[in-house]
């Protein structure tokens, strides 16, 4: 049986996957190997925390990028 990842592990993986680029939800899901619906739900949380911002949104596509707060968080976690 595989061990379930915790929310903070999933969010850290999502933030690392976004990196310095703008990415769609599907790109993040494919690169991180996380279900797109899970990515979408965690992105909503990360937007609320100010770590990610929506650059573009339509009914079919959502593009996000890291904010300065998100970049600073990744530097602290990576160190």
SEFIZA-3560 file (N, C-alpha, C; in Angstrom, 3 decimals):
REM SEFIZA-3560
<numar><xx>0.850</xx><yy>-1.185</yy><zz>0.000</zz><atom>N</atom></numar>
<numar><xx>0.000</xx><yy>0.000</yy><zz>0.000</zz><atom>CA</atom></numar>
<numar><xx>0.895</xx><yy>1.247</yy><zz>0.000</zz><atom>C</atom></numar>
<numar><xx>0.542</xx><yy>2.218</yy><zz>-0.819</zz><atom>N</atom></numar>
<numar><xx>1.334</xx><yy>3.448</yy><zz>-0.883</zz><atom>CA</atom></numar>
<numar><xx>0.963</xx><yy>4.376</yy><zz>0.258</zz><atom>C</atom></numar>
<numar><xx>1.953</xx><yy>5.108</yy><zz>0.714</zz><atom>N</atom></numar>
<numar><xx>1.734</xx><yy>6.045</yy><zz>1.807</zz><atom>CA</atom></numar>
<numar><xx>1.134</xx><yy>7.336</yy><zz>1.257</zz><atom>C</atom></numar>
<numar><xx>0.079</xx><yy>7.823</yy><zz>1.895</zz><atom>N</atom></numar>
<numar><xx>-0.567</xx><yy>9.048</yy><zz>1.450</zz><atom>CA</atom></numar>
<numar><xx>0.306</xx><yy>10.258</yy><zz>1.778</zz><atom>C</atom></numar>
<numar><xx>0.325</xx><yy>11.206</yy><zz>0.837</zz><atom>N</atom></numar>
<numar><xx>1.060</xx><yy>12.447</yy><zz>1.080</zz><atom>CA</atom></numar>
<numar><xx>0.201</xx><yy>13.375</yy><zz>1.925</zz><atom>C</atom></numar>
<numar><xx>0.866</xx><yy>14.176</yy><zz>2.724</zz><atom>N</atom></numar>
<numar><xx>0.164</xx><yy>15.148</yy><zz>3.552</zz><atom>CA</atom></numar>
<numar><xx>-0.032</xx><yy>16.430</yy><zz>2.752</zz><atom>C</atom></numar>
<numar><xx>-0.975</xx><yy>17.263</yy><zz>3.213</zz><atom>N</atom></numar>
<numar><xx>-1.300</xx><yy>18.496</yy><zz>2.506</zz><atom>CA</atom></numar>
<numar><xx>-0.080</xx><yy>19.372</yy><zz>2.288</zz><atom>C</atom></numar>
<numar><xx>0.754</xx><yy>19.521</yy><zz>3.323</zz><atom>N</atom></numar>
<numar><xx>1.919</xx><yy>20.399</yy><zz>3.171</zz><atom>CA</atom></numar>
<numar><xx>2.907</xx><yy>19.842</yy><zz>2.159</zz><atom>C</atom></numar>
<numar><xx>3.019</xx><yy>18.528</yy><zz>2.052</zz><atom>N</atom></numar>
<numar><xx>3.899</xx><yy>17.919</yy><zz>1.045</zz><atom>CA</atom></numar>
<numar><xx>3.356</xx><yy>18.178</yy><zz>-0.360</zz><atom>C</atom></numar>
<numar><xx>2.052</xx><yy>18.047</yy><zz>-0.524</zz><atom>N</atom></numar>
<numar><xx>1.424</xx><yy>18.292</yy><zz>-1.827</zz><atom>CA</atom></numar>
<numar><xx>1.605</xx><yy>19.755</yy><zz>-2.223</zz><atom>C</atom></numar>
<numar><xx>1.382</xx><yy>20.664</yy><zz>-1.279</zz><atom>N</atom></numar>
<numar><xx>1.501</xx><yy>22.100</yy><zz>-1.582</zz><atom>CA</atom></numar>
<numar><xx>2.928</xx><yy>22.485</yy><zz>-1.906</zz><atom>C</atom></numar>
<numar><xx>3.893</xx><yy>21.929</yy><zz>-1.192</zz><atom>N</atom></numar>
<numar><xx>5.299</xx><yy>22.201</yy><zz>-1.497</zz><atom>CA</atom></numar>
<numar><xx>5.651</xx><yy>21.700</yy><zz>-2.891</zz><atom>C</atom></numar>
<numar><xx>5.156</xx><yy>20.527</yy><zz>-3.244</zz><atom>N</atom></numar>
<numar><xx>5.404</xx><yy>19.968</yy><zz>-4.577</zz><atom>CA</atom></numar>
<numar><xx>4.781</xx><yy>20.846</yy><zz>-5.659</zz><atom>C</atom></numar>
<numar><xx>3.584</xx><yy>21.342</yy><zz>-5.419</zz><atom>N</atom></numar>
<numar><xx>2.921</xx><yy>22.234</yy><zz>-6.378</zz><atom>CA</atom></numar>
<numar><xx>3.726</xx><yy>23.528</yy><zz>-6.541</zz><atom>C</atom></numar>
<numar><xx>4.158</xx><yy>24.120</yy><zz>-5.437</zz><atom>N</atom></numar>
<numar><xx>4.941</xx><yy>25.354</yy><zz>-5.506</zz><atom>CA</atom></numar>
<numar><xx>6.254</xx><yy>25.129</yy><zz>-6.248</zz><atom>C</atom></numar>
<numar><xx>6.929</xx><yy>24.021</yy><zz>-5.981</zz><atom>N</atom></numar>
<numar><xx>8.171</xx><yy>23.706</yy><zz>-6.688</zz><atom>CA</atom></numar>
<numar><xx>7.931</xx><yy>23.485</yy><zz>-8.171</zz><atom>C</atom></numar>
<numar><xx>6.812</xx><yy>22.872</yy><zz>-8.510</zz><atom>N</atom></numar>
<numar><xx>6.484</xx><yy>22.616</yy><zz>-9.911</zz><atom>CA</atom></numar>
<numar><xx>6.222</xx><yy>23.917</yy><zz>-10.659</zz><atom>C</atom></numar>
<numar><xx>5.552</xx><yy>24.863</yy><zz>-10.022</zz><atom>N</atom></numar>
<numar><xx>5.294</xx><yy>26.156</yy><zz>-10.671</zz><atom>CA</atom></numar>
<numar><xx>6.612</xx><yy>26.878</yy><zz>-10.905</zz><atom>C</atom></numar>
<numar><xx>7.474</xx><yy>26.915</yy><zz>-9.883</zz><atom>N</atom></numar>
<numar><xx>8.777</xx><yy>27.555</yy><zz>-10.040</zz><atom>CA</atom></numar>
<numar><xx>8.658</xx><yy>28.998</yy><zz>-10.474</zz><atom>C</atom></numar>
<numar><xx>9.494</xx><yy>29.400</yy><zz>-11.407</zz><atom>N</atom></numar>
<numar><xx>9.513</xx><yy>30.799</yy><zz>-11.851</zz><atom>CA</atom></numar>
<numar><xx>8.684</xx><yy>31.017</yy><zz>-13.113</zz><atom>C</atom></numar>
<numar><xx>7.998</xx><yy>29.995</yy><zz>-13.587</zz><atom>N</atom></numar>
<numar><xx>7.201</xx><yy>30.097</yy><zz>-14.810</zz><atom>CA</atom></numar>
<numar><xx>5.720</xx><yy>30.278</yy><zz>-14.495</zz><atom>C</atom></numar>
<numar><xx>4.980</xx><yy>30.642</yy><zz>-15.526</zz><atom>N</atom></numar>
<numar><xx>3.522</xx><yy>30.635</yy><zz>-15.451</zz><atom>CA</atom></numar>
<numar><xx>3.080</xx><yy>29.269</yy><zz>-15.946</zz><atom>C</atom></numar>
<numar><xx>2.168</xx><yy>28.630</yy><zz>-15.220</zz><atom>N</atom></numar>
<numar><xx>1.737</xx><yy>27.289</yy><zz>-15.601</zz><atom>CA</atom></numar>
<numar><xx>0.230</xx><yy>27.146</yy><zz>-15.469</zz><atom>C</atom></numar>
<numar><xx>-0.315</xx><yy>26.261</yy><zz>-16.292</zz><atom>N</atom></numar>
<numar><xx>-1.732</xx><yy>25.920</yy><zz>-16.184</zz><atom>CA</atom></numar>
<numar><xx>-1.884</xx><yy>24.818</yy><zz>-15.140</zz><atom>C</atom></numar>
<numar><xx>-3.106</xx><yy>24.616</yy><zz>-14.700</zz><atom>N</atom></numar>
<numar><xx>-3.397</xx><yy>23.560</yy><zz>-13.728</zz><atom>CA</atom></numar>
<numar><xx>-2.988</xx><yy>22.202</yy><zz>-14.302</zz><atom>C</atom></numar>
<numar><xx>-3.277</xx><yy>21.973</yy><zz>-15.581</zz><atom>N</atom></numar>
<numar><xx>-2.939</xx><yy>20.688</yy><zz>-16.196</zz><atom>CA</atom></numar>
<numar><xx>-1.433</xx><yy>20.481</yy><zz>-16.304</zz><atom>C</atom></numar>
<numar><xx>-0.668</xx><yy>21.534</yy><zz>-16.579</zz><atom>N</atom></numar>
<numar><xx>0.789</xx><yy>21.413</yy><zz>-16.620</zz><atom>CA</atom></numar>
<numar><xx>1.326</xx><yy>21.043</yy><zz>-15.243</zz><atom>C</atom></numar>
<numar><xx>0.810</xx><yy>21.696</yy><zz>-14.211</zz><atom>N</atom></numar>
<numar><xx>1.251</xx><yy>21.411</yy><zz>-12.851</zz><atom>CA</atom></numar>
<numar><xx>0.916</xx><yy>19.963</yy><zz>-12.496</zz><atom>C</atom></numar>
<numar><xx>-0.290</xx><yy>19.535</yy><zz>-12.842</zz><atom>N</atom></numar>
<numar><xx>-0.725</xx><yy>18.169</yy><zz>-12.538</zz><atom>CA</atom></numar>
<numar><xx>0.159</xx><yy>17.141</yy><zz>-13.251</zz><atom>C</atom></numar>
<numar><xx>0.440</xx><yy>17.380</yy><zz>-14.515</zz><atom>N</atom></numar>
<numar><xx>1.256</xx><yy>16.424</yy><zz>-15.279</zz><atom>CA</atom></numar>
<numar><xx>2.688</xx><yy>16.371</yy><zz>-14.754</zz><atom>C</atom></numar>
<numar><xx>3.277</xx><yy>17.514</yy><zz>-14.463</zz><atom>N</atom></numar>
<numar><xx>4.673</xx><yy>17.566</yy><zz>-14.016</zz><atom>CA</atom></numar>
<numar><xx>4.856</xx><yy>17.028</yy><zz>-12.600</zz><atom>C</atom></numar>
<numar><xx>3.861</xx><yy>17.226</yy><zz>-11.748</zz><atom>N</atom></numar>
<numar><xx>3.982</xx><yy>16.789</yy><zz>-10.353</zz><atom>CA</atom></numar>
<numar><xx>3.362</xx><yy>15.416</yy><zz>-10.107</zz><atom>C</atom></numar>
<numar><xx>2.669</xx><yy>14.885</yy><zz>-11.109</zz><atom>N</atom></numar>
<numar><xx>1.966</xx><yy>13.602</yy><zz>-11.000</zz><atom>CA</atom></numar>
<numar><xx>0.911</xx><yy>13.613</yy><zz>-9.879</zz><atom>C</atom></numar>
<numar><xx>0.193</xx><yy>14.738</yy><zz>-9.810</zz><atom>N</atom></numar>
<numar><xx>-0.919</xx><yy>14.889</yy><zz>-8.878</zz><atom>CA</atom></numar>
<numar><xx>-2.176</xx><yy>15.088</yy><zz>-9.710</zz><atom>C</atom></numar>
<numar><xx>-3.265</xx><yy>14.488</yy><zz>-9.299</zz><atom>N</atom></numar>
<numar><xx>-4.548</xx><yy>14.628</yy><zz>-9.977</zz><atom>CA</atom></numar>
<numar><xx>-4.890</xx><yy>16.112</yy><zz>-10.165</zz><atom>C</atom></numar>
<numar><xx>-5.417</xx><yy>16.486</yy><zz>-11.336</zz><atom>N</atom></numar>
<numar><xx>-5.674</xx><yy>17.897</yy><zz>-11.642</zz><atom>CA</atom></numar>
<numar><xx>-6.676</xx><yy>18.519</yy><zz>-10.682</zz><atom>C</atom></numar>
<numar><xx>-7.657</xx><yy>17.739</yy><zz>-10.229</zz><atom>N</atom></numar>
<numar><xx>-8.662</xx><yy>18.274</yy><zz>-9.303</zz><atom>CA</atom></numar>
<numar><xx>-8.022</xx><yy>18.594</yy><zz>-7.949</zz><atom>C</atom></numar>
<numar><xx>-7.122</xx><yy>17.749</yy><zz>-7.500</zz><atom>N</atom></numar>
<numar><xx>-6.386</xx><yy>18.000</yy><zz>-6.258</zz><atom>CA</atom></numar>
<numar><xx>-5.537</xx><yy>19.255</yy><zz>-6.401</zz><atom>C</atom></numar>
<numar><xx>-4.856</xx><yy>19.388</yy><zz>-7.543</zz><atom>N</atom></numar>
<numar><xx>-4.037</xx><yy>20.581</yy><zz>-7.802</zz><atom>CA</atom></numar>
<numar><xx>-4.924</xx><yy>21.820</yy><zz>-7.746</zz><atom>C</atom></numar>
<numar><xx>-6.064</xx><yy>21.768</yy><zz>-8.392</zz><atom>N</atom></numar>
<numar><xx>-6.974</xx><yy>22.918</yy><zz>-8.432</zz><atom>CA</atom></numar>
<numar><xx>-7.403</xx><yy>23.323</yy><zz>-7.027</zz><atom>C</atom></numar>
<numar><xx>-7.737</xx><yy>22.367</yy><zz>-6.195</zz><atom>N</atom></numar>
<numar><xx>-8.174</xx><yy>22.666</yy><zz>-4.816</zz><atom>CA</atom></numar>
<numar><xx>-7.048</xx><yy>23.277</yy><zz>-3.988</zz><atom>C</atom></numar>
<numar><xx>-5.836</xx><yy>22.764</yy><zz>-4.152</zz><atom>N</atom></numar>
<numar><xx>-4.706</xx><yy>23.301</yy><zz>-3.392</zz><atom>CA</atom></numar>
<numar><xx>-4.287</xx><yy>24.672</yy><zz>-3.919</zz><atom>C</atom></numar>
<numar><xx>-4.453</xx><yy>24.905</yy><zz>-5.219</zz><atom>N</atom></numar>
<numar><xx>-4.159</xx><yy>26.227</yy><zz>-5.791</zz><atom>CA</atom></numar>
<numar><xx>-5.080</xx><yy>27.272</yy><zz>-5.167</zz><atom>C</atom></numar>
<numar><xx>-6.336</xx><yy>26.925</yy><zz>-4.973</zz><atom>N</atom></numar>
<numar><xx>-7.283</xx><yy>27.849</yy><zz>-4.334</zz><atom>CA</atom></numar>
<numar><xx>-6.782</xx><yy>28.212</yy><zz>-2.941</zz><atom>C</atom></numar>
<numar><xx>-6.310</xx><yy>27.226</yy><zz>-2.187</zz><atom>N</atom></numar>
<numar><xx>-5.755</xx><yy>27.472</yy><zz>-0.856</zz><atom>CA</atom></numar>
<numar><xx>-4.525</xx><yy>28.380</yy><zz>-0.950</zz><atom>C</atom></numar>
<numar><xx>-3.627</xx><yy>28.067</yy><zz>-1.881</zz><atom>N</atom></numar>
<numar><xx>-2.383</xx><yy>28.835</yy><zz>-2.016</zz><atom>CA</atom></numar>
<numar><xx>-2.652</xx><yy>30.274</yy><zz>-2.469</zz><atom>C</atom></numar>
<numar><xx>-3.680</xx><yy>30.484</yy><zz>-3.269</zz><atom>N</atom></numar>
<numar><xx>-4.076</xx><yy>31.838</yy><zz>-3.662</zz><atom>CA</atom></numar>
<numar><xx>-4.551</xx><yy>32.589</yy><zz>-2.421</zz><atom>C</atom></numar>
<numar><xx>-5.343</xx><yy>31.932</yy><zz>-1.592</zz><atom>N</atom></numar>
<numar><xx>-5.832</xx><yy>32.543</yy><zz>-0.359</zz><atom>CA</atom></numar>
<numar><xx>-4.713</xx><yy>32.921</yy><zz>0.589</zz><atom>C</atom></numar>
<numar><xx>-3.627</xx><yy>32.148</yy><zz>0.607</zz><atom>N</atom></numar>
<numar><xx>-2.477</xx><yy>32.425</yy><zz>1.464</zz><atom>CA</atom></numar>
<numar><xx>-1.521</xx><yy>33.444</yy><zz>0.837</zz><atom>C</atom></numar>
<numar><xx>-1.793</xx><yy>33.839</yy><zz>-0.406</zz><atom>N</atom></numar>
<numar><xx>-0.964</xx><yy>34.848</yy><zz>-1.062</zz><atom>CA</atom></numar>
<numar><xx>0.328</xx><yy>34.309</yy><zz>-1.641</zz><atom>C</atom></numar>
<numar><xx>0.445</xx><yy>33.005</yy><zz>-1.797</zz><atom>N</atom></numar>
<numar><xx>1.669</xx><yy>32.413</yy><zz>-2.339</zz><atom>CA</atom></numar>
<numar><xx>1.617</xx><yy>32.245</yy><zz>-3.850</zz><atom>C</atom></numar>
<numar><xx>0.421</xx><yy>32.222</yy><zz>-4.389</zz><atom>N</atom></numar>
<numar><xx>0.210</xx><yy>32.040</yy><zz>-5.824</zz><atom>CA</atom></numar>
<numar><xx>-0.817</xx><yy>33.070</yy><zz>-6.263</zz><atom>C</atom></numar>
<numar><xx>-0.693</xx><yy>33.545</yy><zz>-7.502</zz><atom>N</atom></numar>
<numar><xx>-1.731</xx><yy>34.428</yy><zz>-8.031</zz><atom>CA</atom></numar>
<numar><xx>-2.179</xx><yy>33.930</yy><zz>-9.396</zz><atom>C</atom></numar>
<numar><xx>-3.450</xx><yy>34.185</yy><zz>-9.671</zz><atom>N</atom></numar>
<numar><xx>-4.019</xx><yy>33.819</yy><zz>-10.957</zz><atom>CA</atom></numar>
<numar><xx>-3.644</xx><yy>34.873</yy><zz>-11.977</zz><atom>C</atom></numar>
<numar><xx>-3.023</xx><yy>34.443</yy><zz>-13.067</zz><atom>N</atom></numar>
<numar><xx>-2.637</xx><yy>35.360</yy><zz>-14.127</zz><atom>CA</atom></numar>
<numar><xx>-3.751</xx><yy>35.446</yy><zz>-15.172</zz><atom>C</atom></numar>
<numar><xx>-4.392</xx><yy>34.310</yy><zz>-15.424</zz><atom>N</atom></numar>
<numar><xx>-5.462</xx><yy>34.239</yy><zz>-16.413</zz><atom>CA</atom></numar>
<numar><xx>-6.442</xx><yy>33.165</yy><zz>-15.987</zz><atom>C</atom></numar>
<numar><xx>-7.722</xx><yy>33.430</yy><zz>-16.199</zz><atom>N</atom></numar>
<numar><xx>-8.731</xx><yy>32.436</yy><zz>-15.867</zz><atom>CA</atom></numar>
<numar><xx>-9.868</xx><yy>32.492</yy><zz>-16.881</zz><atom>C</atom></numar>
<numar><xx>-10.277</xx><yy>31.330</yy><zz>-17.337</zz><atom>N</atom></numar>
<numar><xx>-11.444</xx><yy>31.195</yy><zz>-18.200</zz><atom>CA</atom></numar>
<numar><xx>-12.158</xx><yy>29.922</yy><zz>-17.740</zz><atom>C</atom></numar>
<numar><xx>-13.306</xx><yy>29.617</yy><zz>-18.302</zz><atom>N</atom></numar>
<numar><xx>-13.972</xx><yy>28.379</yy><zz>-17.885</zz><atom>CA</atom></numar>
<numar><xx>-13.151</xx><yy>27.115</yy><zz>-18.165</zz><atom>C</atom></numar>
<numar><xx>-12.174</xx><yy>27.197</yy><zz>-19.065</zz><atom>N</atom></numar>
<numar><xx>-11.426</xx><yy>26.011</yy><zz>-19.472</zz><atom>CA</atom></numar>
<numar><xx>-9.975</xx><yy>26.002</yy><zz>-19.006</zz><atom>C</atom></numar>
<numar><xx>-9.410</xx><yy>27.172</yy><zz>-18.729</zz><atom>N</atom></numar>
<numar><xx>-7.985</xx><yy>27.256</yy><zz>-18.404</zz><atom>CA</atom></numar>
<numar><xx>-7.773</xx><yy>28.207</yy><zz>-17.230</zz><atom>C</atom></numar>
<numar><xx>-6.885</xx><yy>27.810</yy><zz>-16.322</zz><atom>N</atom></numar>
<numar><xx>-6.459</xx><yy>28.691</yy><zz>-15.240</zz><atom>CA</atom></numar>
<numar><xx>-4.930</xx><yy>28.706</yy><zz>-15.256</zz><atom>C</atom></numar>
<numar><xx>-4.346</xx><yy>29.895</yy><zz>-15.378</zz><atom>N</atom></numar>
<numar><xx>-2.894</xx><yy>30.031</yy><zz>-15.383</zz><atom>CA</atom></numar>
<numar><xx>-2.485</xx><yy>30.760</yy><zz>-14.115</zz><atom>C</atom></numar>
<numar><xx>-1.468</xx><yy>30.196</yy><zz>-13.417</zz><atom>N</atom></numar>
<numar><xx>-1.016</xx><yy>30.758</yy><zz>-12.152</zz><atom>CA</atom></numar>
<numar><xx>0.490</xx><yy>30.963</yy><zz>-12.175</zz><atom>C</atom></numar>
<numar><xx>0.954</xx><yy>31.814</yy><zz>-11.254</zz><atom>N</atom></numar>
<numar><xx>2.389</xx><yy>32.001</yy><zz>-11.049</zz><atom>CA</atom></numar>
<numar><xx>2.629</xx><yy>32.280</yy><zz>-9.571</zz><atom>C</atom></numar>
<numar><xx>3.875</xx><yy>32.107</yy><zz>-9.141</zz><atom>N</atom></numar>
<numar><xx>4.231</xx><yy>32.372</yy><zz>-7.753</zz><atom>CA</atom></numar>
<numar><xx>4.271</xx><yy>33.868</yy><zz>-7.483</zz><atom>C</atom></numar>
<numar><xx>3.889</xx><yy>34.252</yy><zz>-6.285</zz><atom>N</atom></numar>
<numar><xx>4.055</xx><yy>35.631</yy><zz>-5.832</zz><atom>CA</atom></numar>
<numar><xx>5.411</xx><yy>35.728</yy><zz>-5.136</zz><atom>C</atom></numar>
<numar><xx>5.773</xx><yy>36.911</yy><zz>-4.715</zz><atom>N</atom></numar>
<numar><xx>7.023</xx><yy>37.083</yy><zz>-3.966</zz><atom>CA</atom></numar>
<numar><xx>6.987</xx><yy>36.272</yy><zz>-2.676</zz><atom>C</atom></numar>
<numar><xx>5.842</xx><yy>36.243</yy><zz>-2.027</zz><atom>N</atom></numar>
<numar><xx>5.688</xx><yy>35.467</yy><zz>-0.795</zz><atom>CA</atom></numar>
<numar><xx>5.932</xx><yy>33.985</yy><zz>-1.064</zz><atom>C</atom></numar>
<numar><xx>5.421</xx><yy>33.482</yy><zz>-2.180</zz><atom>N</atom></numar>
<numar><xx>5.629</xx><yy>32.082</yy><zz>-2.555</zz><atom>CA</atom></numar>
<numar><xx>7.084</xx><yy>31.782</yy><zz>-2.856</zz><atom>C</atom></numar>
<numar><xx>7.758</xx><yy>32.713</yy><zz>-3.531</zz><atom>N</atom></numar>
<numar><xx>9.184</xx><yy>32.531</yy><zz>-3.846</zz><atom>CA</atom></numar>
<numar><xx>10.023</xx><yy>32.528</yy><zz>-2.574</zz><atom>C</atom></numar>
<numar><xx>9.701</xx><yy>33.435</yy><zz>-1.653</zz><atom>N</atom></numar>
<numar><xx>10.424</xx><yy>33.489</yy><zz>-0.381</zz><atom>CA</atom></numar>
<numar><xx>10.221</xx><yy>32.204</yy><zz>0.415</zz><atom>C</atom></numar>
<numar><xx>8.994</xx><yy>31.695</yy><zz>0.414</zz><atom>N</atom></numar>
<numar><xx>8.694</xx><yy>30.440</yy><zz>1.117</zz><atom>CA</atom></numar>
<numar><xx>9.522</xx><yy>29.295</yy><zz>0.546</zz><atom>C</atom></numar>
<numar><xx>9.609</xx><yy>29.213</yy><zz>-0.782</zz><atom>N</atom></numar>
<numar><xx>10.385</xx><yy>28.137</yy><zz>-1.409</zz><atom>CA</atom></numar>
<numar><xx>11.866</xx><yy>28.242</yy><zz>-1.052</zz><atom>C</atom></numar>
<numar><xx>12.392</xx><yy>29.461</yy><zz>-0.982</zz><atom>N</atom></numar>
<numar><xx>13.797</xx><yy>29.637</yy><zz>-0.601</zz><atom>CA</atom></numar>
<numar><xx>14.042</xx><yy>29.124</yy><zz>0.812</zz><atom>C</atom></numar>
<numar><xx>13.128</xx><yy>29.414</yy><zz>1.726</zz><atom>N</atom></numar>
<numar><xx>13.274</xx><yy>28.963</yy><zz>3.118</zz><atom>CA</atom></numar>
<numar><xx>13.172</xx><yy>27.440</yy><zz>3.199</zz><atom>C</atom></numar>
<numar><xx>12.205</xx><yy>26.858</yy><zz>2.500</zz><atom>N</atom></numar>
<numar><xx>11.994</xx><yy>25.417</yy><zz>2.540</zz><atom>CA</atom></numar>
<numar><xx>13.163</xx><yy>24.682</yy><zz>1.875</zz><atom>C</atom></numar>
<numar><xx>13.697</xx><yy>25.233</yy><zz>0.798</zz><atom>N</atom></numar>
<numar><xx>14.782</xx><yy>24.580</yy><zz>0.067</zz><atom>CA</atom></numar>
<numar><xx>16.100</xx><yy>24.638</yy><zz>0.815</zz><atom>C</atom></numar>
<numar><xx>16.270</xx><yy>25.635</yy><zz>1.675</zz><atom>N</atom></numar>
<numar><xx>17.555</xx><yy>25.807</yy><zz>2.383</zz><atom>CA</atom></numar>
<numar><xx>17.775</xx><yy>24.785</yy><zz>3.466</zz><atom>C</atom></numar>
//
